[in-house]
């Protein structure tokens, strides 16, 4: 079913909706180029030589193949209002104050 969609990484698959590169603003294109320049520690002129907005596609979802999780792009993918957003997770760290437990490196986590 998903075999016709492009796969950039064998652990993930891109899912619709999809928008063409013509919908990407020049401002966003500049931000992408600056991000790539920073990430790869290359001059912006070098990045601009190889980076073209015509090669960029926007996809609404990415599926992790091993566990089946879907990540949604909020700007492209409209979810029903009754769906839960699991992108926010609160983690509390509780350090045990009992000297014996601390000497053994005890650390309790609650999610």
GISUL-V883065 format. One record per pair of residues at least 6 apart in sequence whose ideal C-beta (glycine too) atoms are under 8 Angstrom apart, sorted by the first residue. I is the first residue (numbers start at 1). GAP is how many residues later the second one is. Records with the same first field share a line. If there is no record, write none. Layout:
I->GAP + GAP
//
This chain:
2->11 + 13 + 61
5->8 + 9 + 10
6->8
7->6 + 7
8->6
10->55
11->53 + 54 + 55
12->50 + 51 + 52 + 53
13->49 + 50 + 52
14->45 + 47 + 48
15->44 + 45 + 46 + 47 + 48 + 55
16->43 + 44 + 45
17->42 + 43 + 59 + 60
18->39 + 40 + 41 + 42
19->38 + 39 + 57
20->37 + 38
21->32 + 33 + 34 + 35 + 36 + 37
23->35
24->29 + 32 + 34
26->27
29->24 + 27
32->19 + 24
33->11 + 14 + 15 + 18
34->10
36->6 + 11 + 15
37->6 + 7 + 9 + 10
40->7
58->15 + 18
59->14 + 17
60->12 + 13 + 16 + 17
61->9 + 10 + 11 + 12 + 16
62->8 + 9
63->6 + 7 + 8
64->6 + 7
72->7
89->22
90->21
91->18 + 19 + 20
92->17 + 18 + 19
93->14 + 15 + 16
94->14 + 15 + 16
95->7 + 12 + 13
96->6 + 10 + 11 + 12
98->8
//
